[in-house]
Amino acid sequence: MSTPTLDRIDVDAPERRLYWAIVDGWTVARRTLTHLIRQPANIAWQLGFPIVSVLLFGYVFGSAMSVPGGGDYREYLMPGMFGMTMAMGFMNTAYAVVIDTTKGVTDRFRSMPMAPSAPVTGRGLADIVSAGLDLLVLAATALVVGWRSDGGVLGTLAAFGLFLLLRFALIWIGILLGLMAPNEEAAGNLFAVAFPFAMISSVFVAPSQMPDWLGTIAAWNPVSSTVTAARELFGNPVATGDTWIEQNAMLMAVVWPLIITAVFVPLAVRRFQRLSR
């Protein structure tokens, strides 16, 4: 943890506040990453569900599923699994925030002369690094089951960048919900929210294969925009419908995360600052 100094307390210039916001945020992120390294079982646990889903839908149900317009179903599925992993990751963020709150770590942060935004931004930075590791492991699993990207190096990197952008946006929802949840049990109940959010999308099947009302919800799900855009960048089967939202998936894969971030970052920071009021 950074050491407070008299110089730091007295100087209130904007550039000094920005400097300490970055330094303190990195200190909090480093603490979280240290815990992650020392508890690798947590990574294995959070990757267990998507990896099992790859095997289940790719090999057990995959032979019974078709992609509108044709194409290999496992190549259609894998970008969806990347997107689902990013979409459900906000539960891990919320759970970690609740643990810090219930164990008094958050109160300790608030009592220290550190930038008010540091606990929130530090958690966000650490979680985006963790999400990158999740994608790396899941991509290795995808290569093992036969998935390939035909989009070239730039297209592949851009697709993974979109997944991380989605995860970055959802981190702030996780932080806000974690600060609002009264205990760990309540945070665990967020699965009831995360599961339909990830599943009612184009992760497993195209929205056009769903009932009209459900397909509309799935098409407007931010997860669908990211997954569809990634499929295009990977050169995998896409199965895009004729609705505006599906035709502009690449644009919305950027717009949705920006909107979510713009809304939830201020809410998360404000909630943290009001915890003890």
C-alpha positions as CSV (number, residue, x, y, z in Angstrom):
1,M,0.0,0.0,0.0
2,S,1.3,3.4,-0.8
3,T,2.7,5.4,2.1
4,P,1.1,8.8,2.8
5,T,3.3,11.7,3.0
6,L,2.9,15.3,4.1
7,D,3.7,16.5,0.6
8,R,0.9,14.3,-0.8
9,I,-1.7,15.6,1.7
10,D,-0.9,19.2,1.3
11,V,-0.6,19.4,-2.5
12,D,-4.0,19.5,-4.2
13,A,-3.1,20.3,-7.7
14,P,-5.0,18.4,-10.4
15,E,-1.9,16.7,-11.8
16,R,-1.0,15.5,-8.3
17,R,-4.5,14.1,-7.7
18,L,-4.3,12.3,-11.1
19,Y,-0.8,10.9,-10.3
20,W,-1.9,9.5,-6.9
21,A,-5.1,8.2,-8.4
22,I,-3.1,6.1,-10.9
23,V,-0.5,5.0,-8.3
24,D,-3.1,4.1,-5.7
25,G,-5.2,2.3,-8.3
26,W,-2.3,0.2,-9.4
27,T,-1.5,-0.6,-5.8
28,V,-5.0,-2.0,-5.3
29,A,-4.8,-3.9,-8.6
30,R,-1.5,-5.4,-7.6
31,R,-3.0,-6.6,-4.3
32,T,-5.8,-8.3,-6.2
33,L,-3.5,-9.9,-8.7
34,T,-1.3,-11.2,-6.0
35,H,-4.3,-13.0,-4.4
36,L,-5.2,-14.4,-7.9
37,I,-1.7,-15.8,-8.3
38,R,-1.8,-17.4,-4.9
39,Q,-5.3,-18.9,-5.5
40,P,-5.1,-20.5,-9.0
41,A,-8.1,-22.7,-8.1
42,N,-10.3,-19.7,-8.4
43,I,-9.3,-19.4,-12.1
44,A,-9.9,-23.1,-12.7
45,W,-13.3,-22.8,-11.1
46,Q,-14.5,-19.8,-13.1
47,L,-13.3,-21.4,-16.3
48,G,-14.9,-24.8,-15.5
49,F,-18.4,-23.8,-16.7
50,P,-17.4,-22.5,-20.2
51,I,-15.1,-25.4,-20.8
52,V,-17.7,-27.9,-19.8
53,S,-20.2,-26.0,-22.0
54,V,-17.8,-26.3,-25.0
55,L,-17.7,-30.0,-24.6
56,L,-21.4,-30.3,-23.9
57,F,-22.7,-28.1,-26.8
58,G,-19.8,-28.9,-29.1
59,Y,-19.9,-32.6,-28.9
60,V,-23.1,-33.7,-27.2
61,F,-25.7,-31.3,-28.7
62,G,-23.6,-29.9,-31.5
63,S,-24.5,-32.7,-34.0
64,A,-28.1,-31.7,-33.7
65,M,-27.6,-28.0,-34.2
66,S,-27.3,-26.2,-37.5
67,V,-26.0,-22.8,-38.4
68,P,-28.3,-20.7,-40.7
69,G,-26.4,-20.2,-43.9
70,G,-24.2,-23.2,-43.2
71,G,-20.9,-23.7,-41.5
72,D,-19.3,-25.8,-38.8
73,Y,-21.2,-25.5,-35.5
74,R,-18.1,-25.6,-33.3
75,E,-16.6,-22.7,-35.2
76,Y,-19.9,-20.8,-34.7
77,L,-20.0,-21.8,-31.0
78,M,-16.5,-20.8,-29.9
79,P,-16.9,-17.0,-30.2
80,G,-20.1,-17.4,-28.3
81,M,-18.3,-19.2,-25.5
82,F,-15.7,-16.4,-25.4
83,G,-18.5,-13.9,-25.1
84,M,-20.4,-15.9,-22.5
85,T,-17.3,-16.1,-20.3
86,M,-16.8,-12.3,-20.5
87,A,-20.6,-11.7,-19.8
88,M,-20.7,-13.9,-16.7
89,G,-17.5,-12.6,-15.3
90,F,-19.2,-9.7,-13.6
91,M,-20.4,-12.2,-10.9
92,N,-16.7,-12.8,-9.9
93,T,-16.2,-9.1,-9.6
94,A,-19.3,-8.6,-7.5
95,Y,-18.4,-11.6,-5.3
96,A,-14.8,-10.3,-4.7
97,V,-16.1,-6.8,-3.8
98,V,-18.5,-8.3,-1.3
99,I,-15.8,-10.3,0.3
100,D,-13.6,-7.2,0.7
101,T,-16.5,-5.3,2.2
102,T,-17.5,-8.0,4.7
103,K,-13.9,-8.6,5.8
104,G,-13.4,-4.9,6.4
105,V,-10.9,-4.4,3.6
106,T,-13.0,-1.8,2.0
107,D,-13.3,0.1,5.3
108,R,-9.5,0.0,5.6
109,F,-9.2,1.5,2.2
110,R,-11.6,4.3,3.1
111,S,-9.6,5.1,6.3
112,M,-6.4,5.5,4.4
113,P,-5.1,8.7,2.6
114,M,-5.6,7.2,-0.8
115,A,-7.4,8.4,-3.9
116,P,-11.2,7.8,-3.5
117,S,-11.4,6.2,-6.9
118,A,-8.5,3.8,-6.3
119,P,-10.4,0.8,-4.8
120,V,-12.8,0.9,-7.7
121,T,-10.4,1.5,-10.5
122,G,-7.8,-0.9,-9.0
123,R,-10.4,-3.7,-8.9
124,G,-11.4,-2.9,-12.5
125,L,-7.8,-3.1,-13.7
126,A,-7.1,-6.4,-11.9
127,D,-10.3,-7.9,-13.3
128,I,-9.5,-7.0,-16.9
129,V,-6.1,-8.7,-16.5
130,S,-7.8,-11.8,-15.0
131,A,-10.3,-11.7,-18.0
132,G,-7.3,-11.7,-20.4
133,L,-6.0,-14.9,-18.7
134,D,-9.5,-16.5,-19.0
135,L,-9.6,-15.8,-22.7
136,L,-6.1,-17.2,-23.1
137,V,-7.0,-20.5,-21.5
138,L,-10.3,-20.7,-23.3
139,A,-8.7,-20.0,-26.6
140,A,-6.2,-22.8,-26.0
141,T,-9.2,-25.1,-25.3
142,A,-10.9,-23.9,-28.5
143,L,-7.8,-24.8,-30.5
144,V,-7.8,-28.3,-29.0
145,V,-11.4,-28.9,-30.1
146,G,-10.7,-27.7,-33.6
147,W,-11.6,-24.1,-33.7
148,R,-9.6,-21.8,-35.9
149,S,-9.6,-18.1,-36.7
150,D,-9.4,-17.2,-40.4
151,G,-9.4,-13.5,-39.8
152,G,-5.6,-13.0,-39.7
153,V,-3.6,-11.6,-36.9
154,L,-5.3,-8.2,-36.8
155,G,-8.8,-9.6,-37.1
156,T,-8.1,-12.1,-34.3
157,L,-6.6,-9.5,-32.0
158,A,-9.5,-7.1,-32.7
159,A,-12.0,-9.8,-31.9
160,F,-10.4,-10.5,-28.6
161,G,-10.2,-6.8,-28.0
162,L,-13.9,-6.5,-28.3
163,F,-14.4,-9.3,-25.8
164,L,-12.2,-7.5,-23.3
165,L,-14.0,-4.2,-24.0
166,L,-17.3,-5.9,-23.1
167,R,-15.7,-7.4,-19.9
168,F,-14.3,-4.0,-19.0
169,A,-17.8,-2.5,-19.2
170,L,-19.4,-5.2,-17.2
171,I,-16.8,-4.9,-14.5
172,W,-18.4,-1.7,-13.3
173,I,-21.8,-3.4,-13.0
174,G,-20.2,-6.1,-10.9
175,I,-18.5,-3.5,-8.7
176,L,-21.8,-1.6,-8.2
177,L,-23.7,-4.8,-7.4
178,G,-21.0,-6.0,-5.1
179,L,-21.1,-2.7,-3.1
180,M,-24.9,-3.0,-2.9
181,A,-25.1,-6.7,-2.0
182,P,-25.3,-7.2,1.8
183,N,-23.4,-10.5,2.0
184,E,-21.8,-13.3,0.0
185,E,-25.0,-15.3,-0.3
186,A,-26.7,-12.3,-2.0
187,A,-23.8,-12.0,-4.4
188,G,-24.1,-15.7,-5.2
189,N,-27.7,-15.1,-6.3
190,L,-26.5,-12.9,-9.1
191,F,-26.2,-16.1,-11.1
192,A,-30.0,-15.8,-11.6
193,V,-29.3,-12.5,-13.5
194,A,-26.1,-13.5,-15.3
195,F,-27.3,-16.8,-16.7
196,P,-30.2,-15.4,-18.8
197,F,-28.2,-12.4,-19.7
198,A,-25.6,-14.6,-21.3
199,M,-27.9,-17.3,-22.6
200,I,-30.6,-15.2,-24.2
201,S,-28.2,-14.1,-26.9
202,S,-26.6,-15.4,-30.1
203,V,-24.0,-17.4,-28.0
204,F,-25.5,-20.8,-28.9
205,V,-28.0,-20.2,-31.7
206,A,-29.0,-17.4,-34.0
207,P,-31.8,-15.1,-32.7
208,S,-33.6,-15.9,-36.0
209,Q,-34.0,-19.5,-34.7
210,M,-35.9,-18.3,-31.6
211,P,-39.5,-17.2,-31.2
212,D,-39.9,-13.6,-32.5
213,W,-40.2,-11.9,-29.1
214,L,-37.3,-13.9,-27.6
215,G,-35.2,-13.4,-30.8
216,T,-35.7,-9.6,-30.5
217,I,-34.4,-9.6,-26.9
218,A,-31.5,-11.8,-27.9
219,A,-30.6,-9.6,-30.9
220,W,-30.5,-6.4,-28.7
221,N,-28.4,-8.1,-26.0
222,P,-25.0,-6.5,-25.9
223,V,-23.4,-9.9,-25.7
224,S,-24.9,-10.7,-29.2
225,S,-23.4,-7.7,-30.8
226,T,-19.9,-8.5,-29.4
227,V,-20.2,-12.2,-30.4
228,T,-21.5,-11.5,-33.9
229,A,-18.8,-8.9,-34.5
230,A,-16.1,-11.3,-33.3
231,R,-17.4,-14.1,-35.6
232,E,-17.0,-11.7,-38.5
233,L,-13.5,-10.8,-37.4
234,F,-12.6,-14.4,-36.8
235,G,-14.0,-15.4,-40.2
236,N,-16.3,-18.0,-38.5
237,P,-19.9,-18.6,-39.5
238,V,-22.1,-15.6,-38.5
239,A,-25.8,-16.3,-39.3
240,T,-26.7,-12.6,-39.1
241,G,-30.4,-11.6,-39.4
242,D,-31.8,-8.7,-41.3
243,T,-32.6,-6.5,-38.3
244,W,-30.8,-3.2,-37.8
245,I,-29.1,-4.3,-34.6
246,E,-27.7,-7.4,-36.3
247,Q,-26.6,-5.6,-39.4
248,N,-24.6,-3.2,-37.3
249,A,-23.1,-5.6,-34.9
250,M,-19.6,-4.2,-35.3
251,L,-20.7,-0.7,-34.4
252,M,-22.8,-1.8,-31.5
253,A,-20.0,-4.0,-30.2
254,V,-18.2,-0.8,-29.4
255,V,-21.2,1.4,-28.6
256,W,-22.8,-0.9,-26.0
257,P,-19.6,-1.1,-23.8
258,L,-19.1,2.6,-24.0
259,I,-22.7,3.3,-22.8
260,I,-22.5,0.7,-20.0
261,T,-19.1,2.2,-18.8
262,A,-20.4,5.8,-19.0
263,V,-23.4,4.9,-16.9
264,F,-21.9,2.5,-14.3
265,V,-18.5,4.0,-13.6
266,P,-20.0,7.1,-11.9
267,L,-22.6,5.0,-10.1
268,A,-19.9,2.6,-8.7
269,V,-17.6,5.4,-7.6
270,R,-20.5,7.3,-6.0
271,R,-21.7,4.1,-4.2
272,F,-18.2,3.5,-2.8
273,Q,-17.9,7.1,-1.6
274,R,-21.3,6.8,0.2
275,L,-20.7,3.5,1.9
276,S,-20.4,4.8,5.4
277,R,-22.7,7.8,5.2
